[in-house]
Amino acid sequence: MVCIDDKLAEIKKMVDKGDYFVINRARQYGKTTTLRILAKYLKEDYVVISLDFQKMSAAQFKDEGTFVISFSERLLKVIRNRRNIVAGLSEESLSALQEALGTRHLINLGSYLTISASCATPLINR
C-alpha cells in the first residue's frame, strides 16, 4: 500500500474549507480504501457518516424531491441507529432533519446539513 498521508492532508484542507471533492479513478485504484482511511483521519474533528448510495433504487433518484426525501430518510436512519457514535446531534437536530424531508429541494437540505454540522458537539470517547 502506498503512503497517502499527503493526500489525506490535502483532502482535510478541502473539508475544513467546506469544499466538495470527488475521488474518481478506475477499478482497483484504492478509492474505497482511501475513503475508509479518510474517515479515521477526520474522526477527531468531524462526525463522519457513511452512506451507501448503491442501496438506493433508481426510483429514488428520479427527481430532486424524491432524492431529497430518500437521502434524508437514509441519513436519519443511520444517525438514529448510531446515536452512541453521533452523540453531537440533539433530538432537536434530528427533528429538524425530519422537517427537512418535506423541503424537496437540495439547497434546503444542504443548508440544514451545514447548520447542523456546525452546531454539533464533540463525539463521545475521543
VENMO-V346662 format. One record per pair of residues at least 24 apart in sequence whose C-alpha atoms are under 10 Angstrom apart, sorted by the first residue. I is the first residue (numbers start at 0). J is the second residue. Records with the same first field share a line. If there is no record, write none. Layout:
BEGIN
I: J / J
END
This chain:
BEGIN
0: 29 / 32
1: 29
3: 33 / 36 / 37
4: 36 / 37 / 40
6: 33 / 37
7: 33 / 34 / 36 / 37 / 38 / 40 / 41
8: 37 / 40 / 41
10: 37 / 41
11: 37 / 40 / 41 / 44
14: 41 / 45
15: 41 / 44 / 45
17: 113
42: 122 / 125
43: 121 / 122 / 125
44: 121 / 122 / 125
45: 116 / 117 / 119 / 120 / 121 / 122
46: 84 / 85 / 86 / 87 / 88 / 116 / 119 / 120 / 121 / 122
47: 84 / 85
48: 74 / 77 / 78 / 81 / 84 / 85
49: 74 / 77
50: 74 / 77
62: 103 / 104
63: 103 / 104 / 105
64: 100 / 101 / 102 / 103 / 104 / 105
65: 100 / 103 / 104
66: 100 / 103 / 104 / 105
67: 99 / 100 / 101 / 102 / 103 / 104 / 105 / 106 / 107 / 108 / 109
68: 97 / 99 / 100 / 101 / 102 / 103 / 104 / 105 / 108
69: 100 / 103
70: 100 / 105 / 108
71: 96 / 97 / 98 / 99 / 100 / 101 / 103 / 108 / 112
72: 96 / 97 / 99 / 100
75: 100
83: 122 / 123 / 124
84: 122 / 123 / 124
85: 119 / 120 / 121 / 122 / 123
86: 119 / 120 / 121 / 122 / 123
87: 115 / 116 / 118 / 119 / 120 / 121 / 122 / 123
88: 115 / 116 / 118 / 119 / 120 / 121 / 122
89: 115 / 118 / 119 / 120
91: 115
92: 116 / 118 / 119
END
